[in-house]
């Protein structure tokens, strides 16, 4: 489905779609809350737990309701999903929703704005994807993180025990005070990166907002932050089209506010330099204009007690399949 070329028509259509999605979302929330209240009303006399325990359960149930509401919003958005931007119903900051004496906060962020660590290795499992490795090195440099982390990450992922220069395999990890082996397989969670040599707590906190293990492996240029955009032009053929520096990344971000990229080739319209980059390098092999994986965080708060559901879902057609689910 194509969006109208007329900006005013486009705005009206987006507002209408947002209104429908928001209405459905609120209806789901109301149903969840009513169900929760009924559960507590019927089971109050038999409850063998204190006030804190009851509030904790209530928070968890309402947080799950927020996840269900986000799922509805993402499904509604899928009807017009040729491309995804920072102006979708799911991506806009939402105020806390008041629920009697409690509140619920829901945030949704697409994972395609990030760099997928698992795509550093080729499908054969024993060799790196050199283009993506160059991008990862550039990202590390931009964030002020030791570039040797890239080699250690490849060693963690590849299926052999041959140590790369600057990397680490099981021989290193087994020598630690608390020994363990290199995984030699894909990451299951981003947090697993903390096990990799050189990834200190400080380095992990810097890197965490920009990496994922759930995305398609392509970066959505409509949602990617400046740090990711600046890393994408790295690679052995980068000299053919120049690089995306801070100024060029700012140009992309400013351009997409009013003219979101409907196709990856629309990047050529931003500037002559970016046209060269798109035409002459493999930069275009790394990018996309839509998102398929989404992280949803939903927090229910009652009387100072809070529980959060952190979930990642992959959207396929009109369905969301949850790949990660954690109650905090």
N, C-alpha and C positions, 0 to 999 in steps of 0.2 A: 504494500500500500504506500503510495507516494504522498508526501505532505504538500499542501497548497503552496504555490510560489508566492502568492500575495501574503506579505508579513502579517497584515491585520487579520486575514482569514486564518492564517496559521495560529496566531495568538488566540483567536476565538475558539478554534478547534481544540487547542491544547487546554484552554480553560474548561471547556465542556468535558473533555476526557478526564481531566484532573478532578472535576466535580463528581463525575460518576464514580471514579475509582475511590475517591475519598468517602463518598456516601456509603458505598458497599463496605469499605474498610470499617467505618464507624458502626455500621449495623452488625458486623461480625464481632467487634469489640463489645457492643452492648449485649449480644447474645451470650458471649463468653462470661461477661461479668454477672449477668443474671443467673447463669448456670452455676457459677462459683458461689454466689450468695445462697442459692437454693441448697447446694451441697452442705454448706455450713449450717444453714437453718435446720435441715433434717438431721444432720449428724452432730449437732452441738451437744446434746445430752450425753451422747456416747463417747464424746471426745475424751481421751485420756492424756491430753498434752496441755501444756501451759499456753499463756497468751503469746509468748514468743514463737512457740512451735506452730500455733494456728496462723499467726501472721506470716511466718515463713512459708507455709504451705500455700496460703492465699497469694502471696507474692509470686511464687513459682507458677501457680495456675494462671494468674493474670499475665505474667511475662510470656507464657506459652500462647495466650490469646493475642498478644502483640505480634508474635511470630506468625500466627495464622492470618492476622490482618495484613502484614507485610506481604505474605504469599498472595493474598487477594490482589493487592496493588500491583505486584509484579505480573500476575496473570492478566490483569486488565491492560497493563502496558504492552503485553506481548501482542495485542491486536494491531499495534502500530509500531512494530519493532524493526523497521528497516535500518534504523540507527538509534543509538542511545546517547543522551547528552546529560549535562548537569542540570537541565531544566525539566526533568521528568518528575512525575508525582513521587516516585520512590526516592529520588536523589535530593529533593528539597529538604532543608532543615525543618523539622516539625516540632512545635511546642509540646510540652508535657500535656498529657490528657488526664484531666481530673476524673477520678472514679470514687465519688463519695469522700471518704477520709484517706484515700490513697491516690497515687498517680502512676502513670505508665509512660515511659520514654522509649521510643522506637527509632532506631537509625538504620538506614540501608546504604551500603556502599558496594559498588561493583568491583569485582576482583580483576577485571580486565584493564583497570587503570594501572595495574602493578606488573612487575616482572616475575615470570614464573620460573622458580628455581629448578624445577624438574625438567624443564626444556633445555637446560644447560648440556644435557647428555643426549646423544642420538639414540634412536629406538633400539639399536643393537646393544646398547648398554656398556660399550667399552671404548667409546670415543666421544670427545666433546663436540658440541655444535659451535664451531669457531666464531661464527657471527654473534651468536648470543653470548658467548664467553667474553667477547670484546665489549659488548654492551654492559655486561655485569661488571667487568673491570672498570669501565668508565663510571658506572653508578657508584661503585666503591670509592673511586677517586673523588667524585663530586661530593660524597658524604664525609670525606676525610677518614676512611677506613682502610686499614692495611690491605693493599692489593693482593697479597699472598692468600687472603681468605678465598679468592676465586679458585686457586689451585687446590686448596684443601677441600673446598666444596665439590670440585670435580672428583677428587679421590673418594669422598664420601659416597658419591653417586655411582661411580663406575663399578663394574663387576670384577675388577682385578685387584691384586694387592701390590701393584707396581706404584711406587710413590713418585708423584710429579715433583719437579723442582719447586720447593716452597710449600708442597702439600703435606699430607699425612695419611698413612694407612694404619692398619691394626697394630703394627709394631710400635708406633708412637702411642696410640691410645692405651695399649696394654701396659705401658710403662708408667701410667699415671697412678697417683695414690689410690684412686677408685677406678680400676681398669675396666675397659669395655672395648668392643671391636668396632671397626668401621662398618657402617651398615652395608655398603656396596649395593645400594638399591635406592629407589626414589624416596623422597621425604613424604611422610604421612601428614605432618603438620609443619607450619613455619617454626614453631617453638623448638622443633628438633634441631634447628640450625645452631642452637646453643651448644650442641655436642661437638660441633666442628672446630677444629684447631684454629685459634686466632679470633674466634667470635666471642669477644668479651661481653659482659652485660651491657656496657656502654655502646659497643658496636652493634649489638643486637637491637637495642632500643632505637638507634639511628636508622637501622636498615628495615626494621619490622613494618613501618607504614608503606614501604615501597615494594615488598616482595610477597609472593603467594605461591601456593602449590595446587590451587584449585582451578585456575583459569584455563582458557583454551590455548594459551601460549602466545596469543597475539595481544597487542596493546591497543586499547581503544583510544584513538587520538582525540576524541571528543571529551574524554574524562580524565586522561592522564595528567598528573601533576608536572610541574616544571622540571623537577629532578629526573623524572623518567624520560620526558621529551628530550632533555639535553644528552641523555645517554644513548638514545636510539640510533644516532647517526654513526656510532663507532663501528669499526670493521675494516678489513683489509682494503676495501675499495672506497673508503670514506674520502680519500683525497680527490676522487673524481667529482664529488658533489659538495665538498666542504662539510662542516659540522654544524650541528644545532647548538649554538652558544646560548647564553642567557637572553640576549636580545631577540634571537630568532624564536626561542621558546615563548617569550612574552608575546611576540607577534601571533603565534599560533593560538595562544590562550585568548588574546583579544579578538582575533578574527572569528573564532568559533562561538563567541558570545552571541553574535548577531547572525552568523552564518554557519551553523553546525555542519560538519562534514557529512554529506549523505553517501559519498563513496570515498574510498581512500585516495583516489586520484585528485579529489578536490583540494588536497594539500598543495597542489601545484599553483593554486590561485592565490596563495598567501603572499608569495614573493618569488622573484626570479631565482634566488638562491635555493629555495625549497623546491622549485620546479626542477632544477638541476639535480638536486639530491634524489628526488623521486624518480627522475628519468634515467639517471646514470648509475645508481647504486642499488644494492639489494635492500635498502631501507624499507621499500614497499612490501617486502616479504615478512616484515615483523608487525605490521599494523592492521587494524580493523576499525570499524566505525560502530560496532554494536557490542553488547555485552551479554554473556551467558551465565556467568557465575556471580553470586551476590552474597555478601556477608550481612547478616541481620543481627543486631543486638537489641534485645528488649528487656527493660528493667521494670519490675513491679515494686512499688514502695508503699508500705502501710505502717504507719506509726513508727517510722524510723527504721523498720526492718526492710531490707531490700534483697531481691534475688534477680539475677540476670541470666537470660538464655542467650548464648552466643552460638549462632548457627550459620552454616554456609550451604546454599542451595544452588543447583544448576538448573537453569531454565531451558526446557526443550519444548518448543511449540507452546501449548497452553498449560504446561505442567511444570512443577518445581520438584526436583528430587533432592532431598537433603543429604549432603555428603559428610557433614560435620555437625555435631550437636553437643553442647556442653552447658550444664546448669551450674552457675557460680553462686 
